[in-house]
Amino acid sequence: MTRRMEPLAKKIFKGILVAELVGLFGAYFLFTKMNTSQDFRQTMSKKFPFILEVYYRSIEQSGMYGIRVRDQEKWLNSKN
């Protein structure tokens, strides 16, 4: 019985590994896109504000301040 479980365990492990890699590359792509495009951050603020908040907090934790303020100023000025 254990011999039949080994291939199943390997398939499950490979599936989990692939899912984690896809998640890691997805998070990297999302962070890079938000880090380079203010327009994309505005889109994220409308659709997924909690993700944008995580981005702002991570940037502020790394010592880069002012991005949130610049975004808010630009978005307020574009409404007027």
C-alpha positions in Angstrom: 0.0 0.0 0.0 2.8 2.4 0.7 4.3 1.9 -2.8 1.0 3.1 -4.3 1.0 6.2 -2.1 4.5 7.3 -3.1 3.5 8.4 -6.6 0.4 10.2 -5.3 2.5 12.0 -2.6 5.0 13.1 -5.3 2.2 14.4 -7.5 0.7 16.3 -4.6 4.1 17.7 -3.6 4.8 18.8 -7.2 1.3 20.4 -7.4 1.9 22.4 -4.2 5.4 23.4 -5.4 4.1 24.7 -8.7 1.2 26.6 -7.0 3.7 28.3 -4.7 6.0 29.2 -7.6 3.1 30.7 -9.5 2.1 32.6 -6.5 5.6 33.9 -5.9 6.0 35.1 -9.5 2.5 36.6 -9.5 3.3 38.6 -6.4 6.6 39.7 -7.9 4.9 40.8 -11.1 2.1 42.7 -9.2 4.7 44.5 -7.0 6.8 45.5 -10.0 3.8 46.7 -11.9 2.6 48.8 -8.9 6.1 50.1 -8.3 6.5 51.4 -11.8 3.0 52.7 -12.8 1.0 55.3 -10.9 -1.9 54.6 -13.2 -1.9 51.0 -12.2 -1.9 51.9 -8.6 -4.9 54.1 -9.2 -6.7 51.1 -10.8 -5.7 49.0 -7.8 -7.1 51.6 -5.4 -10.5 51.3 -7.1 -10.6 47.5 -7.4 -8.4 46.2 -4.6 -7.6 48.9 -2.1 -6.4 46.3 0.5 -3.7 45.1 -1.9 -2.6 48.7 -2.5 -2.5 49.3 1.3 -0.1 46.3 1.6 2.1 47.8 -1.1 2.2 51.2 0.6 3.1 49.6 3.9 5.8 47.5 2.5 7.3 50.5 0.7 7.2 52.6 3.9 8.8 49.7 5.9 11.7 49.8 3.4 12.2 53.5 4.1 10.7 55.0 1.0 8.1 57.6 2.0 6.0 60.0 0.0 4.6 57.6 -2.7 1.2 57.5 -1.0 1.0 61.2 -0.7 2.1 61.9 -4.3 -0.5 59.4 -5.5 -3.3 61.0 -3.5 -2.4 64.5 -4.6 -2.3 63.5 -8.3 -5.6 61.6 -8.0 -7.3 64.6 -6.2 -6.0 67.0 -8.8 -7.1 64.9 -11.7 -10.7 64.9 -10.3 -10.8 68.7 -10.4 
